[in-house]
């Protein structure tokens, strides 16, 4: 007992002694206990703070207060997922509900930027995107790990009230983390009344999902969706069917459903894949919609799926910034010699008798560049995210209480293999201002030429977190989006440029031809 009291007293003295100093670790007193951070590139970083305890398929619960000081000097475990190598429990665990905080001044009252990592609703980790450089933009950055795949989204609700929320516990984890922010972030210099949620790819999908969750109302105040508009077509009937199929694969009846908690993760995941194939079908990579182990629209926890085409009305007062990259997941064709005839023949497989219209619309939207660049771009431009982003922007822009801003990232990058365009996720190193971390992956000329864009984009992201207007200083002349103005800020080239409906005709053609599977699903 005496030792515990001495530890607490010493920790409190350390808090007093080291406030605002970057040369010593900082100790902060959260509701769950004392946490000690580390110094990371000029910021105070707290890595792997537990924000919830979890029981398999049950909603998360707050962490009980611990004694002494918890040293938060390394990444916490990511959720269980398929990996290329064996991992320890410290690296990957079902007990994965941890978060990270980066701050520069615990006495401040700064906007909070709450990051949701990519990887769909299946995989990933907050470790991919460290927040220390973004935190230097006068914000406090938080990122989280939470339950995903079959652990986060197995709908067992047909087994009784106990499992009523099992199909959404992965997103309930995110809400529990937002509640932790509400209750604790002021101790780190953050403002709990000015929280921006942001995410890319699957993280963008998570942002859209939170915009449709009543329990998240009031826990965040702005939202940024980056390359996240793949449609989740799960219905309650589909997730219930999949849940029952999993039980069948495991040989567990509903009366004994609790036995599923004893199944190893490896066997559980494998049963989930078999169950999808036997029931609602397995999603193939590149499919322009997602289903399976993802959020369930139950009308209570999740009012509706996002991007169909908009969000629940409970979020009408949330400013939104939404955008895509130029190439996204399309296979880049840069560096290849492509003739007009070759390009036309390849495009015909997708666009049929509208191939010439597609080419004309592309030239109208992107008239700059050589003939060779034109041939390469025709085959390399994104056919997946931008069309649906326009549809969502049209549905919300100028039609809600809060404003909508749209961007496109077209900045190209080169590595040792040559020019690779602006791929899915390429913008992350810019908005997090960590381009200098990629010296082993990008050419030095790319880093030298593009560093100014990392400064510009991280400034814009932080400015949006501060005010809800990414151009509040009027630097770019960037106005809120409406269907009529089609306004978009392009990050790329020598300067950021404003466009107005420059590619609408092109994207309408792409939407008609690249989403036939989605159209067929909706006609079922």
C-alpha positions, 0 to 999 in steps of 0.5 A: 500500500505504501509503495503504491502511494509513493508511486502515485506521489512521484508520478504527480510530482513528475506531472508538475515538473515536466508540463510543457517540456519536451525533454522529459516524459509526461505523466497524465492522470486519466479517469482510468489511471496515470499514463506516462508518454514518450517524446516523439519528434517534438511531441508528447506521445502516449501509445497503447492506452487501453480505452475498453475491455471486451468480451467476445461478441459483446459491447465494449465496457470502460476500463477499470482504473489501474494502480500506479503509472502505466508506461505507454511507450509502444504500440498496443495490439491490433485486432486479430486478423490474417497476417503474413507472419506469426504475431505475439499477443502484444502485437495482435490480440482480441483485447485490442481496444487501445488508442494513441494520443499525440499532443504538444501542450497539455495546458491548451484547448486544441481541436482533436483529430480522431483517426480511423485506420484503413483496411476495410472492416477486416484488417489494419492497425493505427500503427500505420499512421503516426500522428506526431507531425500532424499534432504540430499543426496546433491539434491533438491527434488520437488514433485507435485499434478496435475489433474488426472482421468476424470478431467485430461484426458477427450478427448472432442476434437471432440467438437472443437478446444477449447477442442483440448488438454483436453485429456492430460491436466493432463500431461500438468500440469506436464510440467507446473510444470517442467517449474516452476522448470526451472524458479524458482529452482535456488532460492532454490539451484537447477540446472535447467539444471540437472533435473531427473524425477522419479516416481513409479507405475502410477508415472513411467507411467507418467515418460514414458509418459513425455519421449514421449512429445515434450513440455517436451523436455529440461525440464528434463535430466534423468529419473527413472521408478519404477514399471511403465511398465503397458501398456497404450493401449489408442488410439485417437479413443478410447479416442474420443469415450469415450469422446462422451460417457460421453457427452451422459451420461450427456445429453449434446450435442456437441454444448453445451459442455461448460455445462460440466463445471457446472456438479459436480465432483461426477456426472462427475466421475459417468458419466465417469464410466458409459460411459466406461462400455457403450463404450470402456469397464471398466478396472478390477483391475489386468488387465495387461494393462490400458485404459480409462481416461489416456493420449491420443496419439494425435501425437502432445502433446503425440507422442506415448504411452510409453513402446510399447516397447520403447519411442519416439526418442526425448528422446534418449539422456535421461539416464534411470534407470528402475526396479521392485520389486520381488513380486509387486502386486502378492498376497504373499503366505509367511507363508503358507504351500504349497506342490509341488503338490498344487503349481503345480496344482495352476500354471497349471491354468496359465501356462498349459503344460509349468508349469514344464518349469516355475518351472525349469526356476524359480529354474535356476533364483533363486536357493537359499533358502529352498524347502518351500521358493521355493513353496511360491516364485513360487506363489508369484513372480511378473507376471506383471511388470518384463516381460514388463520391460525386453522388454522395456529394450531390446528395449532401452538398447545400442540402444540410445545415452544415457545409460540404467540401470536396477535394481530389489528390492528383499528386504523382509519386515515383519510386525505384520502379518509376512513376506510379501516379497517385494511388489509393492511400498515397495522400496519407503521408501528406495530410499526416505530414510524414513524407520524410518517413518514406525515404526508403520507398520514394525517390529523393526527387519525389520527396524534395519536390513534394514536401511543400504539399505535405505542409499544405495538405496537413495545414488544410486538414488541421484548418478544417479541424479548427473551423469546419472550413478547410480554407478559412483563411481564403488562400485557395478560394475554395467554396462549399460544394453543391450539385450545381457548382461541383466545386473541387480543390485539386491537390497536385501539379504546381499549384492547388486548383479549383475545378467546377464540375470538370469531370461530371460527364466522365464520371457519369459514364464510368458509373454506368459501366463499372457498377453493373454488379451493384445495379444487379444486387439492387434489383434482386 
